[in-house]
Amino acid sequence: EAALAGIGIAWLPEHQVAEYLQAGRLVHLLPDWGPCYAGACLYYPANRHPPMALRMFAEAVRDWVRQQE
């Protein structure tokens, strides 16, 4: 919100701000720079048998992240 208001900067995935970039409401400050690690982490309690719902959620997140690359 601060970046959109012209009083701050933001470090966000490009797909989240694409419409603002196209509309000229935001500018890409460092187009040749990128994070050292592009990925996602999912933290959950250590357990030998995580619930099926957690495994399915983790797989869905993994698929979504791969689609964003």
MODELLER restraints for C-alpha pairs under 7 A, 6 or more apart:
rsr = mdl.restraints
at = mdl.atoms
rsr.add(forms.Gaussian(group=physical.xy_distance, feature=features.Distance(at['CA:2:A'], at['CA:8:A']), mean=4.81, stdev=0.5))
rsr.add(forms.Gaussian(group=physical.xy_distance, feature=features.Distance(at['CA:2:A'], at['CA:9:A']), mean=6.95, stdev=0.5))
rsr.add(forms.Gaussian(group=physical.xy_distance, feature=features.Distance(at['CA:3:A'], at['CA:9:A']), mean=4.81, stdev=0.5))
rsr.add(forms.Gaussian(group=physical.xy_distance, feature=features.Distance(at['CA:3:A'], at['CA:10:A']), mean=6.13, stdev=0.5))
rsr.add(forms.Gaussian(group=physical.xy_distance, feature=features.Distance(at['CA:4:A'], at['CA:25:A']), mean=6.51, stdev=0.5))
rsr.add(forms.Gaussian(group=physical.xy_distance, feature=features.Distance(at['CA:4:A'], at['CA:26:A']), mean=6.58, stdev=0.5))
rsr.add(forms.Gaussian(group=physical.xy_distance, feature=features.Distance(at['CA:20:A'], at['CA:26:A']), mean=5.49, stdev=0.5))
rsr.add(forms.Gaussian(group=physical.xy_distance, feature=features.Distance(at['CA:21:A'], at['CA:27:A']), mean=5.86, stdev=0.5))
